[in-house]
Amino acid sequence: MNGDDLYGYLVEYWPGTQNIKNLTYGYWKKDIPEGFGFVAEGEPFPGAVDAPPTPTQLLAAARAERDRLLTYATLRINPLQYAADLDEASDEDLALLKLWKKYSSAVNKTETKPGWPESPQWPDPPVPLE
């Protein structure tokens, strides 16, 4: 028996926290979706099902993720913008610069959209995040 053959509980967390939202029995470890936890049958639970995060905790987690995404975008935008300012940017660079700026603007507007801060819907970046 390997680790993927374990049967047990899917652990769902409240967004942006390590607080347990839900435990569901009947999952193979290999079938657990990314972002969820797993507790093997017969193993102790990590703790009782916790209370949902407070509005302050949800807001802090959402803002931290927003700031992380904006920082990442800025690190991609700056070199492209410098090249554009110096007339050294290729057409491909200019197109990518525009996409990153649109992404950054969309991330910044996420808090004005439905779901904020409980379950923000982040836009897709022009290039997958590293």
C-alpha positions in Angstrom: 0.0 0.0 0.0 1.4 3.4 -0.9 0.2 6.9 0.3 -2.2 7.3 -2.6 -4.1 4.1 -1.5 -5.2 5.8 1.7 -8.9 6.3 2.2 -10.3 9.0 4.5 -11.6 12.5 4.8 -11.4 15.5 2.5 -10.6 18.6 4.5 -11.9 21.9 3.2 -10.5 25.1 4.6 -12.1 28.6 4.9 -10.6 30.7 2.1 -7.3 32.3 3.0 -7.0 30.5 6.3 -6.1 27.2 7.9 -9.4 27.0 9.7 -11.4 23.8 8.8 -14.7 24.6 7.1 -15.8 21.0 6.3 -14.8 17.4 6.6 -16.2 14.9 4.1 -15.7 11.2 4.4 -15.2 8.9 1.5 -12.1 10.0 -0.5 -9.0 8.3 -1.7 -5.9 10.4 -1.0 -5.0 10.4 -4.8 -8.3 12.1 -5.6 -8.0 15.0 -3.2 -8.2 18.3 -5.2 -5.4 20.8 -4.9 -6.0 23.2 -2.0 -7.7 20.7 0.1 -6.3 18.6 2.9 -6.6 14.9 3.7 -6.9 12.8 6.9 -6.6 9.1 6.6 -9.3 6.8 8.0 -8.4 6.0 11.6 -6.0 9.0 12.0 -6.7 11.8 14.4 -8.3 14.9 13.1 -6.2 18.1 13.1 -8.8 19.6 15.4 -12.5 20.2 15.7 -14.2 22.0 12.9 -13.3 25.6 13.6 -15.5 28.6 13.5 -15.4 30.5 10.2 -12.9 33.3 10.0 -13.9 36.7 11.2 -14.7 39.4 8.6 -11.4 41.1 9.7 -9.5 37.9 9.0 -11.1 37.4 5.6 -10.4 41.0 4.7 -6.7 40.7 5.8 -6.3 37.5 3.8 -7.9 39.0 0.6 -5.8 42.1 0.8 -2.6 40.1 1.4 -3.3 38.1 -1.8 -4.2 41.2 -3.7 -0.9 42.8 -2.7 1.0 39.7 -3.6 -0.5 39.6 -7.1 0.0 43.3 -7.6 3.7 43.0 -6.5 4.2 40.2 -9.0 2.6 42.1 -11.8 4.7 45.2 -11.0 7.9 43.1 -11.2 6.8 42.0 -14.7 5.7 45.5 -15.8 8.7 47.5 -14.8 11.4 46.1 -17.1 8.9 46.1 -20.0 8.0 49.8 -19.2 11.7 50.8 -19.0 12.3 49.2 -22.4 9.3 51.0 -23.9 10.5 54.4 -22.4 13.9 53.9 -24.0 12.4 52.9 -27.4 14.0 49.5 -27.0 10.8 47.4 -26.6 9.8 45.0 -29.4 6.2 44.7 -30.5 6.0 41.6 -28.5 7.3 43.4 -25.4 4.7 46.2 -25.9 1.9 43.8 -26.3 2.9 41.9 -23.1 3.3 45.2 -21.2 -0.3 46.1 -22.1 -1.5 42.7 -20.9 0.3 43.0 -17.6 -1.1 46.5 -17.1 -4.6 45.2 -17.8 -4.1 42.3 -15.4 -2.8 44.7 -12.7 -5.8 47.0 -13.1 -8.2 44.0 -12.9 -6.5 42.7 -9.7 -6.8 46.1 -8.2 -10.5 46.3 -9.0 -11.2 42.8 -7.5 -12.3 44.4 -4.2 -15.1 46.2 -6.0 -16.5 42.9 -7.4 -19.0 40.5 -5.9 -17.4 37.9 -3.5 -15.0 40.4 -1.8 -13.5 39.6 0.6 -15.0 36.2 1.3 -14.1 34.6 -2.0 -12.4 37.0 -4.4 -12.4 36.0 -8.1 -8.8 36.8 -9.2 -8.2 37.5 -12.9 -6.0 35.2 -14.9 -2.5 36.6 -15.5 -1.2 36.9 -19.0 1.6 34.4 -18.2 1.2 31.7 -15.5 2.6 32.9 -12.2 5.8 31.3 -11.1 
